[in-house]
């Protein structure tokens, strides 16, 4: 392209463009005639970077050569784009963004701390905002190492998959925690592009958890749950655990993982169906002494063994509402009220032992010395006293 076209495309006048060539900041254009020269896209790119420098840093013309030093061929310091250099810039940016915040971090803070010219920065990123967006994009891959994703896909067990991913998350947490906090605040940014990128980061993290939960539900390893809410809860727990391990280094990752998995596997509160029934009993002996017990057993069994004709019946303790003992001839019988309202009389061995727990320890009594056993209603408060009457 000719000089006039270059000037129109970049917004710089001809005189300034020729001055940049004289300073060595632009390469000489190709000669295409005795008095004609052709400029190319590289000239447009360098002029664009100069414009960016002037917009962001108000760099005076006298300092342009220093700022654009890597782009000046005369200085012979231009470096080719490097993956290592890009990562170095991103790592330093994440550290500074996390420490000072995005708005309070200048490009010069990043480049000066690395000993780079701003021209080098513009080889990799268009602007500070572009750098932040790139950091967000790369952050998801930093949370779980690439090699672990294949291991996760092949692992059939839900809990083991969660242990693998949680270990990777906690191991990387100190590195990305600051930028993670910044991303949380970025959700309130006035820049819609940054907001969408921040949302995308959280969606990717919770999205993998949702997918894995659905897989576990299909495998009948996890009960039906709202995967969107549950994945957010799991992510929140992992982040809270990462923070705890950061401020309390005496706790190990293994301790944190064990606690996390215990909550995941067992939950915190049992459902009513899962809760064991704790039945309380009022026991009265033949001297009319009352004792209130829990977990009553007969001869250490959860049933009362009684005679029925020539056979034996094992009456489950949980089915008994009350039991009244009385002597019958040379033996003993128990008048039993069942939980369905039915009443039966059974012959019992007077030497059998009833036992149960109370606040002083374990209470034991032979059936022949027992007068009455009655279930205490759940609504009634249990007493710890021994009550003679």
BALOBA-1460 file (C-alpha; in Angstrom, 3 decimals):
// residues 389
<rec num="1" residu="x" x="0.000" y="0.000" z="0.000"/>
<rec num="2" residu="x" x="1.092" y="3.607" z="-0.552"/>
<rec num="3" residu="x" x="1.915" y="6.102" z="2.196"/>
<rec num="4" residu="x" x="-1.413" y="7.902" z="1.834"/>
<rec num="5" residu="x" x="-3.370" y="4.668" z="2.296"/>
<rec num="6" residu="x" x="-1.259" y="3.749" z="5.333"/>
<rec num="7" residu="x" x="-1.853" y="7.189" z="6.858"/>
<rec num="8" residu="x" x="-5.614" y="6.895" z="6.329"/>
<rec num="9" residu="x" x="-5.753" y="3.380" z="7.774"/>
<rec num="10" residu="x" x="-3.717" y="4.165" z="10.913"/>
<rec num="11" residu="x" x="-4.685" y="7.775" z="11.583"/>
<rec num="12" residu="x" x="-1.065" y="9.025" z="11.524"/>
<rec num="13" residu="x" x="0.061" y="11.723" z="9.103"/>
<rec num="14" residu="x" x="2.780" y="11.151" z="6.513"/>
<rec num="15" residu="x" x="5.353" y="13.272" z="8.322"/>
<rec num="16" residu="x" x="5.019" y="11.256" z="11.559"/>
<rec num="17" residu="x" x="5.272" y="7.935" z="9.680"/>
<rec num="18" residu="x" x="8.514" y="9.051" z="7.982"/>
<rec num="19" residu="x" x="9.832" y="10.192" z="11.365"/>
<rec num="20" residu="x" x="9.181" y="6.713" z="12.807"/>
<rec num="21" residu="x" x="11.130" y="5.192" z="9.906"/>
<rec num="22" residu="x" x="13.996" y="7.594" z="10.601"/>
<rec num="23" residu="x" x="13.907" y="6.635" z="14.321"/>
<rec num="24" residu="x" x="14.108" y="2.966" z="13.363"/>
<rec num="25" residu="x" x="10.686" y="2.146" z="14.773"/>
<rec num="26" residu="x" x="9.322" y="1.244" z="11.334"/>
<rec num="27" residu="x" x="11.177" y="-0.821" z="8.785"/>
<rec num="28" residu="x" x="11.992" y="0.752" z="5.435"/>
<rec num="29" residu="x" x="9.154" y="0.226" z="2.917"/>
<rec num="30" residu="x" x="9.863" y="-1.753" z="-0.240"/>
<rec num="31" residu="x" x="10.879" y="0.332" z="-3.252"/>
<rec num="32" residu="x" x="8.545" y="-0.291" z="-6.224"/>
<rec num="33" residu="x" x="9.688" y="2.561" z="-8.457"/>
<rec num="34" residu="x" x="12.143" y="5.412" z="-8.636"/>
<rec num="35" residu="x" x="10.051" y="7.502" z="-6.211"/>
<rec num="36" residu="x" x="7.453" y="4.994" z="-5.031"/>
<rec num="37" residu="x" x="7.424" y="2.802" z="-1.904"/>
<rec num="38" residu="x" x="5.074" y="0.048" z="-0.726"/>
<rec num="39" residu="x" x="4.065" y="-0.446" z="2.915"/>
<rec num="40" residu="x" x="2.637" y="-3.726" z="4.258"/>
<rec num="41" residu="x" x="0.552" y="-5.163" z="7.112"/>
<rec num="42" residu="x" x="3.560" y="-5.210" z="9.430"/>
<rec num="43" residu="x" x="3.723" y="-1.413" z="9.215"/>
<rec num="44" residu="x" x="0.006" y="-1.243" z="10.063"/>
<rec num="45" residu="x" x="0.537" y="-3.569" z="13.052"/>
<rec num="46" residu="x" x="3.450" y="-1.556" z="14.501"/>
<rec num="47" residu="x" x="1.584" y="1.731" z="14.053"/>
<rec num="48" residu="x" x="-1.397" y="0.159" z="15.807"/>
<rec num="49" residu="x" x="0.788" y="-0.720" z="18.777"/>
<rec num="50" residu="x" x="2.172" y="2.808" z="18.891"/>
<rec num="51" residu="x" x="-1.376" y="4.150" z="18.908"/>
<rec num="52" residu="x" x="-2.269" y="1.756" z="21.750"/>
<rec num="53" residu="x" x="0.751" y="2.926" z="23.760"/>
<rec num="54" residu="x" x="-0.227" y="6.530" z="23.335"/>
<rec num="55" residu="x" x="-3.846" y="5.868" z="24.306"/>
<rec num="56" residu="x" x="-3.041" y="3.870" z="27.438"/>
<rec num="57" residu="x" x="0.147" y="5.404" z="28.696"/>
<rec num="58" residu="x" x="0.395" y="8.817" z="27.060"/>
<rec num="59" residu="x" x="3.912" y="7.914" z="25.919"/>
<rec num="60" residu="x" x="5.656" y="11.031" z="24.506"/>
<rec num="61" residu="x" x="7.308" y="10.741" z="21.124"/>
<rec num="62" residu="x" x="10.731" y="11.074" z="22.734"/>
<rec num="63" residu="x" x="10.129" y="7.807" z="24.643"/>
<rec num="64" residu="x" x="8.523" y="5.834" z="21.846"/>
<rec num="65" residu="x" x="11.803" y="4.249" z="20.869"/>
<rec num="66" residu="x" x="12.322" y="2.872" z="24.376"/>
<rec num="67" residu="x" x="8.743" y="1.647" z="24.641"/>
<rec num="68" residu="x" x="8.866" y="0.049" z="21.174"/>
<rec num="69" residu="x" x="12.457" y="-1.144" z="21.446"/>
<rec num="70" residu="x" x="11.672" y="-4.786" z="20.701"/>
<rec num="71" residu="x" x="10.020" y="-3.676" z="17.436"/>
<rec num="72" residu="x" x="12.972" y="-1.606" z="16.253"/>
<rec num="73" residu="x" x="15.160" y="-3.636" z="13.873"/>
<rec num="74" residu="x" x="18.138" y="-1.304" z="14.397"/>
<rec num="75" residu="x" x="18.270" y="-2.248" z="18.060"/>
<rec num="76" residu="x" x="18.259" y="-5.908" z="17.000"/>
<rec num="77" residu="x" x="16.333" y="-6.847" z="20.137"/>
<rec num="78" residu="x" x="13.055" y="-7.986" z="18.677"/>
<rec num="79" residu="x" x="12.102" y="-11.382" z="20.024"/>
<rec num="80" residu="x" x="9.883" y="-13.863" z="18.196"/>
<rec num="81" residu="x" x="6.600" y="-14.727" z="19.945"/>
<rec num="82" residu="x" x="7.248" y="-17.331" z="22.633"/>
<rec num="83" residu="x" x="4.819" y="-19.582" z="24.543"/>
<rec num="84" residu="x" x="7.081" y="-19.343" z="27.606"/>
<rec num="85" residu="x" x="7.150" y="-15.555" z="27.442"/>
<rec num="86" residu="x" x="3.366" y="-15.390" z="27.101"/>
<rec num="87" residu="x" x="2.937" y="-17.661" z="30.113"/>
<rec num="88" residu="x" x="5.435" y="-15.548" z="32.046"/>
<rec num="89" residu="x" x="3.415" y="-12.408" z="31.346"/>
<rec num="90" residu="x" x="0.138" y="-14.131" z="32.280"/>
<rec num="91" residu="x" x="1.545" y="-15.566" z="35.522"/>
<rec num="92" residu="x" x="2.819" y="-12.152" z="36.584"/>
<rec num="93" residu="x" x="-0.454" y="-10.509" z="35.575"/>
<rec num="94" residu="x" x="-2.477" y="-13.001" z="37.643"/>
<rec num="95" residu="x" x="-0.270" y="-12.275" z="40.659"/>
<rec num="96" residu="x" x="-0.573" y="-8.493" z="40.266"/>
<rec num="97" residu="x" x="-4.287" y="-8.519" z="39.391"/>
<rec num="98" residu="x" x="-4.890" y="-10.661" z="42.472"/>
<rec num="99" residu="x" x="-2.822" y="-8.399" z="44.736"/>
<rec num="100" residu="x" x="-3.751" y="-4.934" z="43.434"/>
<rec num="101" residu="x" x="-6.937" y="-5.473" z="41.472"/>
<rec num="102" residu="x" x="-7.424" y="-5.112" z="37.733"/>
<rec num="103" residu="x" x="-8.018" y="-1.354" z="37.653"/>
<rec num="104" residu="x" x="-5.063" y="-0.581" z="39.933"/>
<rec num="105" residu="x" x="-2.568" y="-2.631" z="37.943"/>
<rec num="106" residu="x" x="-0.823" y="-0.738" z="35.146"/>
<rec num="107" residu="x" x="0.727" y="-2.359" z="32.132"/>
<rec num="108" residu="x" x="4.040" y="-0.896" z="33.230"/>
<rec num="109" residu="x" x="3.701" y="-2.738" z="36.563"/>
<rec num="110" residu="x" x="3.644" y="-6.009" z="34.631"/>
<rec num="111" residu="x" x="6.303" y="-5.227" z="32.049"/>
<rec num="112" residu="x" x="8.692" y="-3.483" z="34.465"/>
<rec num="113" residu="x" x="8.555" y="-6.376" z="36.921"/>
<rec num="114" residu="x" x="9.600" y="-8.705" z="34.086"/>
<rec num="115" residu="x" x="12.133" y="-6.343" z="32.560"/>
<rec num="116" residu="x" x="10.171" y="-6.139" z="29.296"/>
<rec num="117" residu="x" x="9.381" y="-3.291" z="26.949"/>
<rec num="118" residu="x" x="5.738" y="-2.552" z="26.232"/>
<rec num="119" residu="x" x="6.366" y="-3.486" z="22.635"/>
<rec num="120" residu="x" x="7.042" y="-7.037" z="23.736"/>
<rec num="121" residu="x" x="3.773" y="-7.045" z="25.633"/>
<rec num="122" residu="x" x="1.888" y="-6.084" z="22.461"/>
<rec num="123" residu="x" x="3.383" y="-9.020" z="20.625"/>
<rec num="124" residu="x" x="1.151" y="-11.225" z="22.788"/>
<rec num="125" residu="x" x="-1.822" y="-9.127" z="23.904"/>
<rec num="126" residu="x" x="-3.786" y="-6.277" z="22.403"/>
<rec num="127" residu="x" x="-4.461" y="-4.589" z="25.749"/>
<rec num="128" residu="x" x="-4.663" y="-5.123" z="29.491"/>
<rec num="129" residu="x" x="-8.289" y="-6.193" z="29.072"/>
<rec num="130" residu="x" x="-7.248" y="-8.733" z="26.432"/>
<rec num="131" residu="x" x="-4.672" y="-10.062" z="28.915"/>
<rec num="132" residu="x" x="-7.328" y="-10.473" z="31.625"/>
<rec num="133" residu="x" x="-9.644" y="-12.314" z="29.246"/>
<rec num="134" residu="x" x="-6.812" y="-14.630" z="28.210"/>
<rec num="135" residu="x" x="-6.033" y="-15.281" z="31.889"/>
<rec num="136" residu="x" x="-9.677" y="-16.228" z="32.476"/>
<rec num="137" residu="x" x="-9.617" y="-18.573" z="29.504"/>
<rec num="138" residu="x" x="-6.449" y="-20.290" z="30.678"/>
<rec num="139" residu="x" x="-7.589" y="-20.482" z="34.296"/>
<rec num="140" residu="x" x="-9.929" y="-23.428" z="33.768"/>
<rec num="141" residu="x" x="-7.103" y="-25.576" z="32.438"/>
<rec num="142" residu="x" x="-4.964" y="-24.601" z="35.439"/>
<rec num="143" residu="x" x="-7.528" y="-25.966" z="37.888"/>
<rec num="144" residu="x" x="-7.291" y="-29.561" z="36.663"/>
<rec num="145" residu="x" x="-4.217" y="-30.724" z="34.756"/>
<rec num="146" residu="x" x="-4.819" y="-31.957" z="31.233"/>
<rec num="147" residu="x" x="-3.488" y="-35.435" z="32.039"/>
<rec num="148" residu="x" x="-6.090" y="-35.813" z="34.777"/>
<rec num="149" residu="x" x="-9.045" y="-35.226" z="32.455"/>
<rec num="150" residu="x" x="-8.383" y="-38.515" z="30.651"/>
<rec num="151" residu="x" x="-8.059" y="-40.299" z="33.983"/>
<rec num="152" residu="x" x="-11.384" y="-38.800" z="35.081"/>
<rec num="153" residu="x" x="-13.136" y="-39.902" z="31.901"/>
<rec num="154" residu="x" x="-11.942" y="-43.496" z="32.356"/>
<rec num="155" residu="x" x="-12.667" y="-43.758" z="36.096"/>
<rec num="156" residu="x" x="-16.028" y="-45.533" z="36.631"/>
<rec num="157" residu="x" x="-16.404" y="-44.706" z="40.349"/>
<rec num="158" residu="x" x="-18.013" y="-41.343" z="41.196"/>
<rec num="159" residu="x" x="-16.255" y="-40.866" z="44.554"/>
<rec num="160" residu="x" x="-12.839" y="-41.655" z="43.084"/>
<rec num="161" residu="x" x="-13.488" y="-39.173" z="40.251"/>
<rec num="162" residu="x" x="-14.328" y="-36.523" z="42.811"/>
<rec num="163" residu="x" x="-11.182" y="-37.264" z="44.818"/>
<rec num="164" residu="x" x="-9.015" y="-36.891" z="41.710"/>
<rec num="165" residu="x" x="-10.569" y="-33.592" z="40.650"/>
<rec num="166" residu="x" x="-10.645" y="-32.204" z="44.212"/>
<rec num="167" residu="x" x="-6.953" y="-33.006" z="44.712"/>
<rec num="168" residu="x" x="-6.055" y="-31.162" z="41.512"/>
<rec num="169" residu="x" x="-8.280" y="-28.223" z="42.495"/>
<rec num="170" residu="x" x="-6.751" y="-27.881" z="45.974"/>
<rec num="171" residu="x" x="-3.202" y="-28.313" z="44.687"/>
<rec num="172" residu="x" x="-3.674" y="-25.460" z="42.205"/>
<rec num="173" residu="x" x="-5.772" y="-23.288" z="44.544"/>
<rec num="174" residu="x" x="-2.948" y="-21.053" z="45.901"/>
<rec num="175" residu="x" x="-1.993" y="-20.186" z="42.314"/>
<rec num="176" residu="x" x="-5.401" y="-19.147" z="41.028"/>
<rec num="177" residu="x" x="-7.241" y="-18.090" z="44.183"/>
<rec num="178" residu="x" x="-6.475" y="-14.388" z="43.779"/>
<rec num="179" residu="x" x="-7.643" y="-14.263" z="40.172"/>
<rec num="180" residu="x" x="-10.644" y="-16.350" z="41.163"/>
<rec num="181" residu="x" x="-11.664" y="-13.678" z="43.678"/>
<rec num="182" residu="x" x="-11.095" y="-11.059" z="40.985"/>
<rec num="183" residu="x" x="-13.374" y="-12.994" z="38.646"/>
<rec num="184" residu="x" x="-16.093" y="-13.049" z="41.283"/>
<rec num="185" residu="x" x="-15.937" y="-9.252" z="41.460"/>
<rec num="186" residu="x" x="-15.718" y="-9.081" z="37.652"/>
<rec num="187" residu="x" x="-19.301" y="-10.338" z="37.520"/>
<rec num="188" residu="x" x="-20.230" y="-6.792" z="38.618"/>
<rec num="189" residu="x" x="-18.048" y="-5.155" z="35.953"/>
<rec num="190" residu="x" x="-19.442" y="-2.518" z="33.586"/>
<rec num="191" residu="x" x="-17.655" y="-4.272" z="30.716"/>
<rec num="192" residu="x" x="-20.065" y="-6.898" z="29.286"/>
<rec num="193" residu="x" x="-17.239" y="-8.867" z="27.661"/>
<rec num="194" residu="x" x="-15.438" y="-9.318" z="30.993"/>
<rec num="195" residu="x" x="-18.729" y="-10.248" z="32.681"/>
<rec num="196" residu="x" x="-19.431" y="-12.910" z="30.058"/>
<rec num="197" residu="x" x="-15.922" y="-14.323" z="30.354"/>
<rec num="198" residu="x" x="-16.209" y="-14.471" z="34.140"/>
<rec num="199" residu="x" x="-19.589" y="-16.199" z="33.850"/>
<rec num="200" residu="x" x="-18.080" y="-18.611" z="31.364"/>
<rec num="201" residu="x" x="-15.330" y="-19.555" z="33.813"/>
<rec num="202" residu="x" x="-17.798" y="-20.426" z="36.571"/>
<rec num="203" residu="x" x="-20.066" y="-22.228" z="34.107"/>
<rec num="204" residu="x" x="-17.178" y="-24.399" z="32.906"/>
<rec num="205" residu="x" x="-16.208" y="-25.399" z="36.453"/>
<rec num="206" residu="x" x="-19.748" y="-26.114" z="37.625"/>
<rec num="207" residu="x" x="-20.616" y="-27.580" z="34.216"/>
<rec num="208" residu="x" x="-18.134" y="-30.424" z="34.649"/>
<rec num="209" residu="x" x="-19.559" y="-31.147" z="38.102"/>
<rec num="210" residu="x" x="-23.122" y="-31.158" z="36.701"/>
<rec num="211" residu="x" x="-22.116" y="-33.556" z="33.971"/>
<rec num="212" residu="x" x="-20.413" y="-35.873" z="36.446"/>
<rec num="213" residu="x" x="-23.417" y="-35.764" z="38.787"/>
<rec num="214" residu="x" x="-25.751" y="-36.722" z="35.925"/>
<rec num="215" residu="x" x="-23.412" y="-39.588" z="35.066"/>
<rec num="216" residu="x" x="-23.471" y="-40.763" z="38.699"/>
<rec num="217" residu="x" x="-27.275" y="-40.502" z="38.837"/>
<rec num="218" residu="x" x="-27.562" y="-42.604" z="35.685"/>
<rec num="219" residu="x" x="-25.189" y="-45.135" z="37.269"/>
<rec num="220" residu="x" x="-27.454" y="-45.263" z="40.381"/>
<rec num="221" residu="x" x="-24.519" y="-44.056" z="42.507"/>
<rec num="222" residu="x" x="-26.216" y="-40.806" z="43.542"/>
<rec num="223" residu="x" x="-29.844" y="-40.128" z="44.391"/>
<rec num="224" residu="x" x="-31.882" y="-37.734" z="42.263"/>
<rec num="225" residu="x" x="-30.723" y="-34.158" z="42.980"/>
<rec num="226" residu="x" x="-30.886" y="-30.778" z="41.280"/>
<rec num="227" residu="x" x="-27.498" y="-30.957" z="39.534"/>
<rec num="228" residu="x" x="-27.316" y="-27.200" z="38.971"/>
<rec num="229" residu="x" x="-27.708" y="-26.399" z="42.673"/>
<rec num="230" residu="x" x="-25.656" y="-29.366" z="43.873"/>
<rec num="231" residu="x" x="-22.723" y="-28.525" z="41.566"/>
<rec num="232" residu="x" x="-22.719" y="-24.943" z="42.889"/>
<rec num="233" residu="x" x="-22.705" y="-26.245" z="46.472"/>
<rec num="234" residu="x" x="-19.841" y="-28.647" z="45.731"/>
<rec num="235" residu="x" x="-17.828" y="-25.906" z="44.023"/>
<rec num="236" residu="x" x="-18.452" y="-23.574" z="46.967"/>
<rec num="237" residu="x" x="-17.317" y="-26.248" z="49.445"/>
<rec num="238" residu="x" x="-14.136" y="-26.850" z="47.433"/>
<rec num="239" residu="x" x="-13.356" y="-23.123" z="47.338"/>
<rec num="240" residu="x" x="-13.983" y="-22.772" z="51.068"/>
<rec num="241" residu="x" x="-11.750" y="-25.761" z="51.750"/>
<rec num="242" residu="x" x="-9.017" y="-24.283" z="49.567"/>
<rec num="243" residu="x" x="-9.185" y="-21.028" z="51.548"/>
<rec num="244" residu="x" x="-9.009" y="-22.927" z="54.852"/>
<rec num="245" residu="x" x="-5.934" y="-24.880" z="53.731"/>
<rec num="246" residu="x" x="-4.303" y="-21.628" z="52.622"/>
<rec num="247" residu="x" x="-4.744" y="-19.857" z="55.968"/>
<rec num="248" residu="x" x="-4.258" y="-22.998" z="58.081"/>
<rec num="249" residu="x" x="-1.263" y="-24.840" z="56.570"/>
<rec num="250" residu="x" x="-1.244" y="-27.252" z="59.512"/>
<rec num="251" residu="x" x="-4.192" y="-28.957" z="57.835"/>
<rec num="252" residu="x" x="-3.214" y="-31.228" z="54.950"/>
<rec num="253" residu="x" x="-4.918" y="-31.625" z="51.584"/>
<rec num="254" residu="x" x="-5.688" y="-35.229" z="52.541"/>
<rec num="255" residu="x" x="-7.480" y="-34.135" z="55.719"/>
<rec num="256" residu="x" x="-9.517" y="-31.658" z="53.739"/>
<rec num="257" residu="x" x="-10.341" y="-34.205" z="51.052"/>
<rec num="258" residu="x" x="-11.401" y="-36.813" z="53.615"/>
<rec num="259" residu="x" x="-13.780" y="-34.341" z="55.274"/>
<rec num="260" residu="x" x="-15.185" y="-33.247" z="51.895"/>
<rec num="261" residu="x" x="-15.760" y="-36.813" z="50.769"/>
<rec num="262" residu="x" x="-17.368" y="-37.739" z="54.073"/>
<rec num="263" residu="x" x="-19.931" y="-34.986" z="53.555"/>
<rec num="264" residu="x" x="-20.392" y="-36.006" z="49.923"/>
<rec num="265" residu="x" x="-20.868" y="-39.702" z="50.700"/>
<rec num="266" residu="x" x="-22.869" y="-39.464" z="53.905"/>
<rec num="267" residu="x" x="-24.486" y="-36.071" z="53.818"/>
<rec num="268" residu="x" x="-24.914" y="-34.122" z="57.013"/>
<rec num="269" residu="x" x="-28.467" y="-34.872" z="58.127"/>
<rec num="270" residu="x" x="-30.115" y="-38.253" z="57.764"/>
<rec num="271" residu="x" x="-33.595" y="-38.415" z="56.352"/>
<rec num="272" residu="x" x="-36.362" y="-39.568" z="58.675"/>
<rec num="273" residu="x" x="-36.338" y="-42.958" z="56.970"/>
<rec num="274" residu="x" x="-32.569" y="-43.260" z="57.468"/>
<rec num="275" residu="x" x="-32.583" y="-42.206" z="61.108"/>
<rec num="276" residu="x" x="-32.505" y="-45.177" z="63.502"/>
<rec num="277" residu="x" x="-35.498" y="-45.267" z="65.779"/>
<rec num="278" residu="x" x="-34.476" y="-44.634" z="69.380"/>
<rec num="279" residu="x" x="-37.219" y="-46.128" z="71.542"/>
<rec num="280" residu="x" x="-37.375" y="-45.212" z="75.217"/>
<rec num="281" residu="x" x="-38.854" y="-47.478" z="77.833"/>
<rec num="282" residu="x" x="-40.202" y="-47.191" z="81.339"/>
<rec num="283" residu="x" x="-39.214" y="-50.289" z="83.323"/>
<rec num="284" residu="x" x="-40.898" y="-51.135" z="86.641"/>
<rec num="285" residu="x" x="-39.522" y="-53.890" z="88.851"/>
<rec num="286" residu="x" x="-41.432" y="-56.003" z="91.391"/>
<rec num="287" residu="x" x="-40.622" y="-53.479" z="94.156"/>
<rec num="288" residu="x" x="-42.240" y="-50.720" z="92.070"/>
<rec num="289" residu="x" x="-38.918" y="-48.979" z="91.244"/>
<rec num="290" residu="x" x="-39.062" y="-47.142" z="87.887"/>
<rec num="291" residu="x" x="-36.106" y="-46.856" z="85.502"/>
<rec num="292" residu="x" x="-36.187" y="-45.242" z="82.076"/>
<rec num="293" residu="x" x="-34.030" y="-46.977" z="79.445"/>
<rec num="294" residu="x" x="-32.945" y="-46.808" z="75.813"/>
<rec num="295" residu="x" x="-32.126" y="-49.655" z="73.452"/>
<rec num="296" residu="x" x="-33.807" y="-52.438" z="75.412"/>
<rec num="297" residu="x" x="-32.592" y="-55.985" z="74.679"/>
<rec num="298" residu="x" x="-33.633" y="-59.431" z="75.878"/>
<rec num="299" residu="x" x="-30.658" y="-61.709" z="76.558"/>
<rec num="300" residu="x" x="-28.645" y="-59.245" z="74.428"/>
<rec num="301" residu="x" x="-31.034" y="-59.793" z="71.495"/>
<rec num="302" residu="x" x="-33.409" y="-57.306" z="69.815"/>
<rec num="303" residu="x" x="-36.303" y="-59.715" z="70.422"/>
<rec num="304" residu="x" x="-38.091" y="-61.495" z="73.260"/>
<rec num="305" residu="x" x="-37.973" y="-65.277" z="73.000"/>
<rec num="306" residu="x" x="-41.305" y="-66.778" z="74.135"/>
<rec num="307" residu="x" x="-42.908" y="-70.204" z="74.088"/>
<rec num="308" residu="x" x="-45.872" y="-70.939" z="71.873"/>
<rec num="309" residu="x" x="-47.093" y="-74.486" z="72.192"/>
<rec num="310" residu="x" x="-44.172" y="-76.732" z="71.418"/>
<rec num="311" residu="x" x="-42.363" y="-73.974" z="69.551"/>
<rec num="312" residu="x" x="-40.601" y="-70.656" z="70.023"/>
<rec num="313" residu="x" x="-41.605" y="-67.171" z="68.865"/>
<rec num="314" residu="x" x="-39.172" y="-64.286" z="68.682"/>
<rec num="315" residu="x" x="-41.178" y="-61.128" z="69.299"/>
<rec num="316" residu="x" x="-39.266" y="-58.132" z="67.943"/>
<rec num="317" residu="x" x="-38.673" y="-55.451" z="70.569"/>
<rec num="318" residu="x" x="-39.659" y="-52.733" z="68.102"/>
<rec num="319" residu="x" x="-43.121" y="-54.307" z="67.795"/>
<rec num="320" residu="x" x="-43.802" y="-54.243" z="71.555"/>
<rec num="321" residu="x" x="-45.775" y="-51.325" z="73.038"/>
<rec num="322" residu="x" x="-45.964" y="-52.674" z="76.578"/>
<rec num="323" residu="x" x="-45.357" y="-55.863" z="78.522"/>
<rec num="324" residu="x" x="-46.827" y="-56.963" z="81.866"/>
<rec num="325" residu="x" x="-45.187" y="-59.839" z="83.796"/>
<rec num="326" residu="x" x="-47.040" y="-62.164" z="86.145"/>
<rec num="327" residu="x" x="-46.466" y="-65.513" z="87.742"/>
<rec num="328" residu="x" x="-48.449" y="-68.448" z="86.337"/>
<rec num="329" residu="x" x="-48.154" y="-71.702" z="88.275"/>
<rec num="330" residu="x" x="-44.507" y="-72.640" z="88.434"/>
<rec num="331" residu="x" x="-43.521" y="-70.284" z="85.625"/>
<rec num="332" residu="x" x="-44.047" y="-66.801" z="84.235"/>
<rec num="333" residu="x" x="-46.113" y="-65.303" z="81.482"/>
<rec num="334" residu="x" x="-45.912" y="-61.968" z="79.718"/>
<rec num="335" residu="x" x="-49.003" y="-60.105" z="78.612"/>
<rec num="336" residu="x" x="-47.737" y="-58.282" z="75.514"/>
<rec num="337" residu="x" x="-49.441" y="-55.352" z="73.771"/>
<rec num="338" residu="x" x="-48.233" y="-55.077" z="70.161"/>
<rec num="339" residu="x" x="-47.821" y="-51.883" z="68.124"/>
<rec num="340" residu="x" x="-50.897" y="-52.808" z="66.052"/>
<rec num="341" residu="x" x="-53.093" y="-52.938" z="69.164"/>
<rec num="342" residu="x" x="-53.147" y="-56.728" z="69.360"/>
<rec num="343" residu="x" x="-52.633" y="-58.332" z="72.803"/>
<rec num="344" residu="x" x="-51.070" y="-61.747" z="73.382"/>
<rec num="345" residu="x" x="-50.028" y="-63.819" z="76.370"/>
<rec num="346" residu="x" x="-46.790" y="-65.771" z="76.113"/>
<rec num="347" residu="x" x="-44.920" y="-68.092" z="78.457"/>
<rec num="348" residu="x" x="-41.445" y="-66.705" z="79.138"/>
<rec num="349" residu="x" x="-38.289" y="-67.866" z="80.907"/>
<rec num="350" residu="x" x="-38.096" y="-66.030" z="84.231"/>
<rec num="351" residu="x" x="-34.296" y="-66.252" z="84.148"/>
<rec num="352" residu="x" x="-34.077" y="-64.328" z="80.862"/>
<rec num="353" residu="x" x="-32.454" y="-60.902" z="81.277"/>
<rec num="354" residu="x" x="-33.770" y="-57.553" z="80.111"/>
<rec num="355" residu="x" x="-31.081" y="-54.885" z="79.662"/>
<rec num="356" residu="x" x="-30.974" y="-51.284" z="78.476"/>
<rec num="357" residu="x" x="-28.950" y="-48.075" z="78.541"/>
<rec num="358" residu="x" x="-29.468" y="-45.118" z="80.809"/>
<rec num="359" residu="x" x="-27.339" y="-42.194" z="81.916"/>
<rec num="360" residu="x" x="-25.551" y="-44.159" z="84.637"/>
<rec num="361" residu="x" x="-24.585" y="-47.032" z="82.378"/>
<rec num="362" residu="x" x="-26.376" y="-50.326" z="81.613"/>
<rec num="363" residu="x" x="-29.333" y="-51.620" z="83.593"/>
<rec num="364" residu="x" x="-30.045" y="-55.373" z="83.805"/>
<rec num="365" residu="x" x="-32.933" y="-57.263" z="85.418"/>
<rec num="366" residu="x" x="-34.224" y="-60.838" z="85.282"/>
<rec num="367" residu="x" x="-37.687" y="-61.191" z="83.767"/>
<rec num="368" residu="x" x="-39.043" y="-62.844" z="86.934"/>
<rec num="369" residu="x" x="-38.219" y="-59.633" z="88.839"/>
<rec num="370" residu="x" x="-39.785" y="-57.385" z="86.196"/>
<rec num="371" residu="x" x="-43.274" y="-56.031" z="86.739"/>
<rec num="372" residu="x" x="-43.918" y="-53.909" z="83.664"/>
<rec num="373" residu="x" x="-42.223" y="-52.593" z="80.503"/>
<rec num="374" residu="x" x="-43.888" y="-49.708" z="78.622"/>
<rec num="375" residu="x" x="-42.775" y="-47.608" z="75.664"/>
<rec num="376" residu="x" x="-42.434" y="-43.895" z="76.445"/>
<rec num="377" residu="x" x="-44.113" y="-41.618" z="73.842"/>
<rec num="378" residu="x" x="-41.620" y="-39.620" z="71.720"/>
<rec num="379" residu="x" x="-43.233" y="-36.348" z="72.825"/>
<rec num="380" residu="x" x="-42.529" y="-37.073" z="76.493"/>
<rec num="381" residu="x" x="-39.193" y="-35.955" z="77.889"/>
<rec num="382" residu="x" x="-37.056" y="-38.791" z="79.215"/>
<rec num="383" residu="x" x="-36.105" y="-38.723" z="82.894"/>
<rec num="384" residu="x" x="-32.724" y="-39.814" z="84.192"/>
<rec num="385" residu="x" x="-33.940" y="-40.414" z="87.716"/>
<rec num="386" residu="x" x="-34.654" y="-43.698" z="89.477"/>
<rec num="387" residu="x" x="-38.180" y="-43.356" z="90.858"/>
<rec num="388" residu="x" x="-39.462" y="-45.606" z="93.640"/>
<rec num="389" residu="x" x="-43.197" y="-45.457" z="94.031"/>
